[in-house]
Amino acid sequence: MKLRLRFWFEKDGKPVLGKGGAEILEAIDECGSISKAAKSLGMSYRFVWNYVEKMENRIGRVVERERGGRGGGGAKLTDLGKSILEEYLKVQKKLEEISESFESESEGKI
């Protein structure tokens, strides 16, 4: 039997960061641009941009952007962006450990 757990962070009852958002922040951090992050995730630039904007409207700036142009633009996580992603990943790891523990303890019982 498998235990499935889903979670997200909320502020004032509104979602701020869940699995998809964490994947977006990770991709921006790794790729160094919103456009490249969107492409690597198979998402549209507009979707990723809107997701980041919605998050920032709720908690503050999570991505620092540089305008594009001849030399190209870029994006990187702010300290807040890095912090919320780090906390999300910590909780995710703990929940995965709980899920694995449940699976091994319940094996053959359920």
C-alpha positions as YAML, in Angstrom:
chain: A
units: angstrom
residues:
- id: 1
  name: MET
  ca: [0.00, 0.00, 0.00]
- id: 2
  name: LYS
  ca: [1.33, 3.42, -0.91]
- id: 3
  name: LEU
  ca: [0.79, 6.62, 1.05]
- id: 4
  name: ARG
  ca: [0.42, 9.71, -1.13]
- id: 5
  name: LEU
  ca: [0.82, 13.14, 0.42]
- id: 6
  name: ARG
  ca: [0.31, 16.54, -1.20]
- id: 7
  name: PHE
  ca: [1.07, 19.85, 0.41]
- id: 8
  name: TRP
  ca: [1.55, 23.50, -0.42]
- id: 9
  name: PHE
  ca: [2.34, 26.72, 1.37]
- id: 10
  name: GLU
  ca: [-0.43, 29.27, 1.85]
- id: 11
  name: LYS
  ca: [-0.59, 32.87, 2.98]
- id: 12
  name: ASP
  ca: [-3.89, 34.33, 4.16]
- id: 13
  name: GLY
  ca: [-5.67, 31.21, 2.91]
- id: 14
  name: LYS
  ca: [-4.29, 31.54, -0.64]
- id: 15
  name: PRO
  ca: [-1.81, 29.09, -2.16]
- id: 16
  name: VAL
  ca: [1.72, 30.40, -2.59]
- id: 17
  name: LEU
  ca: [3.90, 27.42, -3.46]
- id: 18
  name: GLY
  ca: [3.18, 23.82, -4.30]
- id: 19
  name: LYS
  ca: [4.90, 21.09, -6.27]
- id: 20
  name: GLY
  ca: [4.57, 22.83, -9.63]
- id: 21
  name: GLY
  ca: [5.74, 26.15, -8.24]
- id: 22
  name: ALA
  ca: [8.75, 24.52, -6.62]
- id: 23
  name: GLU
  ca: [9.61, 22.95, -9.97]
- id: 24
  name: ILE
  ca: [9.34, 26.38, -11.60]
- id: 25
  name: LEU
  ca: [11.63, 28.01, -9.02]
- id: 26
  name: GLU
  ca: [14.14, 25.16, -9.32]
- id: 27
  name: ALA
  ca: [14.17, 25.49, -13.11]
- id: 28
  name: ILE
  ca: [14.65, 29.28, -12.97]
- id: 29
  name: ASP
  ca: [17.50, 28.77, -10.52]
- id: 30
  name: GLU
  ca: [19.15, 26.14, -12.73]
- id: 31
  name: CYS
  ca: [18.52, 27.77, -16.13]
- id: 32
  name: GLY
  ca: [19.08, 31.40, -15.22]
- id: 33
  name: SER
  ca: [16.10, 32.63, -17.21]
- id: 34
  name: ILE
  ca: [12.33, 32.39, -17.15]
- id: 35
  name: SER
  ca: [12.21, 31.55, -20.84]
- id: 36
  name: LYS
  ca: [14.70, 28.68, -20.56]
- id: 37
  name: ALA
  ca: [13.01, 27.44, -17.39]
- id: 38
  name: ALA
  ca: [9.62, 27.36, -19.12]
- id: 39
  name: LYS
  ca: [11.08, 25.50, -22.08]
- id: 40
  name: SER
  ca: [12.82, 22.93, -19.86]
- id: 41
  name: LEU
  ca: [9.52, 22.25, -18.08]
- id: 42
  name: GLY
  ca: [7.44, 22.08, -21.26]
- id: 43
  name: MET
  ca: [5.42, 25.10, -20.11]
- id: 44
  name: SER
  ca: [4.68, 28.36, -21.85]
- id: 45
  name: TYR
  ca: [6.67, 31.44, -20.93]
- id: 46
  name: ARG
  ca: [3.40, 33.24, -20.13]
- id: 47
  name: PHE
  ca: [2.29, 30.50, -17.71]
- id: 48
  name: VAL
  ca: [5.59, 30.58, -15.80]
- id: 49
  name: TRP
  ca: [5.63, 34.40, -15.78]
- id: 50
  name: ASN
  ca: [2.06, 34.55, -14.45]
- id: 51
  name: TYR
  ca: [2.78, 31.92, -11.79]
- id: 52
  name: VAL
  ca: [5.78, 33.90, -10.54]
- id: 53
  name: GLU
  ca: [3.78, 37.16, -10.60]
- id: 54
  name: LYS
  ca: [0.94, 35.59, -8.59]
- id: 55
  name: MET
  ca: [3.41, 34.26, -6.03]
- id: 56
  name: GLU
  ca: [5.12, 37.65, -5.76]
- id: 57
  name: ASN
  ca: [1.81, 39.44, -5.28]
- id: 58
  name: ARG
  ca: [1.24, 37.25, -2.22]
- id: 59
  name: ILE
  ca: [4.67, 37.13, -0.56]
- id: 60
  name: GLY
  ca: [7.07, 39.55, -2.28]
- id: 61
  name: ARG
  ca: [9.82, 39.34, -4.88]
- id: 62
  name: VAL
  ca: [11.04, 35.76, -5.42]
- id: 63
  name: VAL
  ca: [12.73, 36.21, -8.81]
- id: 64
  name: GLU
  ca: [15.10, 38.99, -9.82]
- id: 65
  name: ARG
  ca: [14.76, 39.69, -13.54]
- id: 66
  name: GLU
  ca: [17.12, 41.35, -16.01]
- id: 67
  name: ARG
  ca: [15.63, 42.76, -19.19]
- id: 68
  name: GLY
  ca: [16.35, 40.91, -22.39]
- id: 69
  name: GLY
  ca: [17.72, 42.48, -25.50]
- id: 70
  name: ARG
  ca: [20.85, 42.12, -27.55]
- id: 71
  name: GLY
  ca: [22.86, 40.45, -24.79]
- id: 72
  name: GLY
  ca: [19.85, 38.54, -23.51]
- id: 73
  name: GLY
  ca: [18.13, 38.82, -20.17]
- id: 74
  name: GLY
  ca: [18.19, 36.60, -17.19]
- id: 75
  name: ALA
  ca: [16.54, 35.68, -13.94]
- id: 76
  name: LYS
  ca: [17.70, 34.40, -10.59]
- id: 77
  name: LEU
  ca: [16.04, 33.64, -7.29]
- id: 78
  name: THR
  ca: [16.08, 36.32, -4.63]
- id: 79
  name: ASP
  ca: [16.95, 35.43, -1.05]
- id: 80
  name: LEU
  ca: [13.21, 35.04, -0.40]
- id: 81
  name: GLY
  ca: [12.85, 32.79, -3.46]
- id: 82
  name: LYS
  ca: [15.76, 30.62, -2.35]
- id: 83
  name: SER
  ca: [14.45, 30.48, 1.20]
- id: 84
  name: ILE
  ca: [10.89, 29.44, 0.34]
- id: 85
  name: LEU
  ca: [12.16, 26.83, -2.14]
- id: 86
  name: GLU
  ca: [14.57, 25.45, 0.45]
- id: 87
  name: GLU
  ca: [11.81, 25.19, 3.07]
- id: 88
  name: TYR
  ca: [9.48, 23.53, 0.58]
- id: 89
  name: LEU
  ca: [12.13, 20.94, -0.32]
- id: 90
  name: LYS
  ca: [12.82, 20.24, 3.38]
- id: 91
  name: VAL
  ca: [9.15, 19.53, 4.07]
- id: 92
  name: GLN
  ca: [8.89, 17.45, 0.90]
- id: 93
  name: LYS
  ca: [11.84, 15.31, 1.99]
- id: 94
  name: LYS
  ca: [10.34, 14.74, 5.45]
- id: 95
  name: LEU
  ca: [7.00, 13.74, 3.96]
- id: 96
  name: GLU
  ca: [8.71, 11.31, 1.58]
- id: 97
  name: GLU
  ca: [10.45, 9.73, 4.58]
- id: 98
  name: ILE
  ca: [7.11, 9.39, 6.37]
- id: 99
  name: SER
  ca: [5.56, 7.83, 3.27]
- id: 100
  name: GLU
  ca: [8.41, 5.33, 2.89]
- id: 101
  name: SER
  ca: [8.22, 4.46, 6.58]
- id: 102
  name: PHE
  ca: [4.48, 3.84, 6.32]
- id: 103
  name: GLU
  ca: [4.95, 1.64, 3.27]
- id: 104
  name: SER
  ca: [7.58, -0.53, 4.93]
- id: 105
  name: GLU
  ca: [5.64, -0.77, 8.22]
- id: 106
  name: SER
  ca: [2.33, -1.60, 6.54]
- id: 107
  name: GLU
  ca: [3.75, -4.11, 4.07]
- id: 108
  name: GLY
  ca: [1.75, -7.31, 4.34]
- id: 109
  name: LYS
  ca: [-0.66, -5.82, 6.92]
- id: 110
  name: ILE
  ca: [-3.02, -3.99, 4.62]
...
